[in-house]
């Protein structure tokens, strides 16, 4: 292998900056891809000596305290994952991009919208690939749901987690909810018209639980709930569109679809045309029984006329799919699945929600 070989025909040289909770998983996936001949895991970077030593020894790679130290030591890189705390995302990305290294930045893209916009401009000026780690975009259940998209008009998202000291440098909106904000923005494809939000700190100094209502210019409504002080882990997204309801479970990678019949079919079922069926948010997950086993399982809904389908979703690890997508963009120079511009839009909405939460707290005297 030589430096003159094109990226499309040789293993890409990669590094991970930040070997903490997120970085450990990036290192693991890159090592798996190295064994498959897709990459060469060249270095790990972390300011904490113990963390750095442990990662370097585990993966038998060179370890450096800073990006500057790695670059000055002559480590040649094609790409790198940035898994450092959010407040350091922009600086780390700029340092690597300035050295000609394409980057995968863990979400959120940056701490501020100004920093994010700067990274968008810098990527264009330096012709660098910037992908952002909105992991759920690569969840197979999301891809399956996207194939059935037809003018969605209402979303309901729940992302609940047990408290952990991880990621307490940001609030629950930037920590958890931003995953769902990014997905809904990509599905609705309409500007935001109005944001209403409430949130409270519970076990940290930042907001730990939040509820948000977003209205889009096309009339779509989305309700988001995120908590990192729950007694259970829940990651679900439900949405309604004309004559159809979709229920998506991120953790299980499941997709359930409820189909409502047209008016003529209703007349045949009831002998007359009743009011339009109301698809309650709680109804799809109860009272259903499977009648067949196939790629799209046939199910029975307790309400007459409503059809149930359990869509077969090919399982896959979202992080590996995300990293493979990033590496493909590095090789082809195509726009990544989650571009810096996409991530900036999600960050902008998250920060608008944070401001709305602060305004509500002020009005409520909290």
C-alpha positions in Angstrom: 0.0 0.0 0.0 1.3 3.5 -0.9 0.2 7.0 -0.3 -0.3 7.4 -4.1 -3.0 4.7 -4.2 -6.5 6.2 -4.5 -8.8 5.9 -1.5 -11.2 3.8 -3.4 -8.6 1.0 -3.8 -6.9 0.7 -0.4 -7.8 0.5 3.2 -8.5 3.9 4.6 -6.3 5.1 7.5 -8.5 6.1 10.4 -8.2 7.5 13.9 -10.6 8.1 16.8 -10.4 11.3 18.8 -11.9 10.7 22.2 -11.9 7.2 23.6 -14.7 7.6 26.2 -18.2 6.1 26.1 -18.8 6.8 22.4 -15.2 6.6 21.2 -14.8 3.0 22.6 -17.6 1.9 20.2 -16.1 3.6 17.3 -12.7 2.0 18.0 -14.4 -1.4 18.2 -16.2 -1.0 14.9 -13.1 0.3 13.1 -11.1 -2.7 14.5 -13.8 -5.1 13.1 -13.6 -3.3 9.7 -9.8 -3.5 9.9 -10.0 -7.3 10.2 -12.2 -7.2 7.1 -9.5 -5.2 5.2 -11.6 -2.0 4.9 -9.5 0.3 7.1 -6.3 0.6 8.9 -6.9 1.8 12.5 -3.9 4.1 12.9 -4.3 6.0 16.1 -6.4 6.9 19.1 -6.3 10.4 20.7 -7.4 11.3 24.2 -6.3 13.8 26.9 -6.8 11.4 29.8 -3.6 9.3 30.2 -5.4 6.3 31.7 -8.1 6.2 29.0 -5.5 6.7 26.3 -3.2 3.9 27.5 -6.1 1.5 27.9 -7.4 2.1 24.4 -3.9 2.0 22.7 -3.0 -1.3 24.4 -6.4 -2.9 23.7 -6.2 -2.2 20.0 -2.4 -2.2 19.6 -2.3 1.2 18.1 -0.4 4.4 18.6 -1.9 6.8 21.2 -1.6 10.6 21.4 -2.8 13.2 23.9 -3.8 15.7 21.2 -4.6 15.9 17.5 -1.6 18.2 17.0 0.6 15.6 18.6 -0.6 12.9 16.3 -0.2 15.0 13.2 3.2 16.3 14.1 4.3 12.7 14.7 3.7 12.0 11.1 0.5 9.9 11.4 -1.1 9.8 8.0 -4.9 9.8 8.1 -7.7 9.7 5.6 -10.5 10.0 8.1 -11.3 10.3 11.8 -14.2 10.0 14.2 -14.6 12.9 16.6 -16.0 11.6 19.9 -14.7 14.3 22.3 -17.1 16.4 24.4 -19.5 18.6 22.4 -17.8 21.9 23.3 -14.7 20.6 21.6 -16.3 19.3 18.4 -15.7 22.4 16.3 -12.1 22.9 17.3 -11.2 19.2 16.7 -13.0 19.1 13.4 -11.3 22.2 12.1 -7.9 20.9 13.1 -8.4 17.6 11.3 -10.0 19.1 8.2 -7.2 21.7 7.9 -4.9 18.7 7.7 -7.0 17.2 4.9 -8.7 14.6 7.1 -12.4 13.8 6.5 -14.4 13.6 9.7 -17.3 11.8 11.3 -18.5 14.0 14.2 -20.6 12.6 17.0 -23.9 14.5 17.4 -24.5 17.3 18.0 -22.3 18.7 15.3 -21.2 21.6 17.6 -22.1 23.5 20.7 -23.5 26.5 18.9 -25.1 27.3 15.6 -22.3 29.7 14.6 -19.7 26.9 15.1 -21.9 24.5 13.0 -22.2 27.0 10.2 -18.5 27.6 10.3 -17.9 23.8 9.9 -20.3 23.8 6.9 -18.4 26.6 5.2 -15.0 25.1 6.1 -15.9 21.7 4.7 -16.9 23.3 1.4 -13.7 25.4 1.2 -11.4 22.5 2.0 -13.5 19.9 0.0 -13.7 17.7 3.1 -16.4 15.1 3.9 -18.2 15.9 7.1 -20.7 13.3 8.4 -22.5 13.7 11.7 -23.4 10.9 14.0 -27.1 11.0 14.1 -27.1 7.3 14.7 -30.8 6.6 14.3 -30.8 7.7 10.6 -29.0 4.3 10.1 -31.4 2.3 12.1 -32.9 -0.3 9.7 -36.4 0.4 11.0 -36.1 4.0 9.9 -35.0 3.0 6.4 -38.0 0.6 6.3 -40.4 3.4 7.4 -39.0 5.8 4.9 -40.0 3.5 2.1 -43.7 3.9 3.2 -43.6 7.7 3.6 -46.7 9.5 2.2 -47.3 13.0 3.5 -47.0 12.5 7.3 -49.1 14.9 9.3 -48.6 14.0 12.9 -45.5 12.5 14.8 -45.2 11.3 18.4 -41.8 10.5 19.7 -40.7 9.1 23.0 -37.0 8.7 23.9 -36.6 7.7 27.6 -33.4 6.6 29.3 -32.2 5.7 32.8 -30.0 8.3 34.3 -26.3 8.0 33.7 -23.5 10.6 34.2 -22.6 10.3 30.5 -23.1 13.4 28.4 -24.0 15.8 31.2 -22.2 18.6 29.4 -25.4 19.0 27.4 -29.2 19.0 28.3 -31.6 16.2 27.3 -32.6 18.0 24.1 -29.0 17.9 22.7 -28.3 14.5 24.4 -31.3 12.4 23.4 -34.1 14.4 21.7 -31.9 15.6 18.9 -31.9 12.1 17.3 -35.7 12.3 16.8 -35.5 16.0 15.7 -33.1 15.0 13.0 -35.3 12.1 11.8 -38.5 14.1 11.8 -36.9 17.0 10.0 -35.7 14.6 7.3 -39.2 13.0 7.0 -41.3 16.2 7.0 -39.0 18.3 4.7 -40.8 21.5 5.7 -39.7 24.6 7.6 -40.6 24.9 11.3 -43.4 27.4 12.0 -43.7 27.3 15.8 -42.1 25.7 18.8 -43.6 25.2 22.3 -41.6 23.5 25.0 -41.3 22.7 28.7 -38.4 21.1 30.5 -37.0 20.7 34.0 -33.6 19.7 35.6 -34.0 16.7 37.9 -30.7 15.1 38.7 -28.3 17.4 36.9 -27.8 21.2 36.5 -29.3 21.0 33.0 -32.7 20.0 31.7 -33.2 16.3 32.2 -36.8 15.9 30.9 -38.6 17.8 28.2 -41.8 17.8 26.2 -42.0 19.7 22.9 -44.6 20.5 20.3 -43.4 21.6 16.8 -45.6 22.8 14.0 -44.3 22.9 10.5 -45.3 25.2 7.6 -47.0 22.3 5.8 -49.3 21.8 8.7 -47.6 18.7 10.2 -47.4 18.5 14.0 -44.7 16.7 16.0 -44.7 16.0 19.7 -41.4 15.0 21.3 -40.8 13.7 24.8 -37.3 13.0 26.1 -36.1 12.0 29.5 -32.9 10.7 31.0 -34.4 10.1 34.4 -36.9 7.3 33.4 -37.2 3.9 35.1 -37.1 2.3 31.6 -35.5 2.6 28.2 -38.0 3.6 25.4 -37.1 4.6 21.9 -40.3 4.9 19.8 -41.6 7.0 17.0 -45.2 6.9 15.7 -46.6 8.9 12.8 -49.9 9.2 11.0 -50.4 9.9 7.3 -53.5 9.6 5.1 -55.3 6.4 5.9 -52.2 4.9 7.5 -50.4 4.8 10.9 -46.8 3.6 11.4 -45.2 2.6 14.7 -41.5 2.3 14.8 -39.4 0.8 17.7 -35.8 1.9 17.4 -34.5 -0.5 20.0 -36.2 -3.6 18.6 -35.9 -2.4 15.0 -39.5 -3.2 14.4 -42.0 -1.5 12.1 -45.8 -1.9 12.4 -48.2 -0.4 9.9 -52.0 0.0 10.3 -53.9 0.5 7.1 -57.4 2.1 7.1 -59.8 1.2 4.3 -61.2 3.7 1.9 -64.8 5.0 2.1 -66.3 2.3 -0.2 -64.6 -0.5 1.8 -66.1 1.0 5.0 -69.6 0.9 3.5 -69.1 -2.7 2.7 -68.0 -3.5 6.2 -70.6 -1.6 8.1 -73.5 -1.4 5.6 -73.1 2.4 5.7 -70.2 4.8 5.9 -69.3 5.6 9.5 -67.1 8.5 10.6 -63.5 8.1 9.7 -61.7 5.6 11.9 -59.8 7.1 14.8 -56.4 5.5 15.1 -55.5 6.0 18.8 -51.8 6.2 19.7 -52.1 3.4 22.2 -54.2 1.0 20.0 -51.7 -0.6 17.6 -49.7 -2.4 20.2 -52.6 -4.3 21.9 -55.1 -6.8 20.8 -53.4 -7.9 17.6 -52.7 -11.5 16.6 -50.5 -12.9 13.8 -52.2 -14.9 11.0 -49.2 -15.5 8.8 -45.4 -15.6 8.8 -43.8 -13.9 5.8 -41.6 -10.9 4.9 -44.6 -8.8 5.7 -46.5 -10.6 8.5 -50.3 -10.5 8.2 -51.9 -9.5 11.6 -55.5 -9.1 12.8 -56.7 -5.8 14.3 -59.5 -5.9 16.9 -61.3 -3.0 15.0 -63.2 -4.1 11.9 -61.7 -2.9 8.6 -58.3 -2.0 9.9 -55.4 -4.0 8.5 -52.2 -4.7 10.4 -48.8 -5.4 8.9 -45.6 -6.2 10.7 -42.9 -5.2 8.2 -39.8 -7.4 8.2 -36.8 -5.3 9.0 -33.3 -6.6 8.3 -31.4 -6.3 11.5 -28.1 -4.4 11.7 -25.9 -2.4 14.1 -26.7 1.3 13.4 -23.2 2.4 14.4 -21.5 0.0 12.0 -23.9 1.1 9.2 -23.2 4.7 10.0 -19.4 4.2 9.9 -19.6 2.2 6.7 -21.7 4.9 5.1 -19.1 7.5 6.2 -16.2 5.5 4.7 -18.2 5.1 1.5 -18.6 8.9 1.3 -14.9 9.3 2.0 -14.1 7.0 -1.0 -16.6 8.4 -3.4 -16.7 12.0 -2.3 -20.5 12.0 -2.3 -22.6 13.9 0.1 -22.9 11.9 3.3 -26.3 10.5 4.4 -26.2 13.0 7.4 -24.4 16.0 6.1 -23.1 18.9 8.1 -26.0 21.0 6.8 -28.5 18.4 8.0 -26.9 18.3 11.4 -26.9 22.1 11.6 -30.6 22.2 10.9 -31.2 19.7 13.8 -28.9 21.7 16.1 -30.7 24.9 15.2 -34.1 23.4 16.1 -32.7 21.9 19.3 -31.3 25.3 20.4 -34.6 26.9 19.5 -36.3 24.3 21.8 -33.8 25.1 24.5 -34.7 28.8 24.3 -38.4 28.0 24.4 -37.9 25.9 27.5 -36.0 28.8 29.2 -38.7 31.2 28.2 -41.4 28.9 29.7 -39.4 28.5 32.9 -39.2 32.2 33.2 -42.9 32.7 32.7 -43.7 29.9 35.2 -41.3 31.4 37.8 -39.1 28.2 37.8 
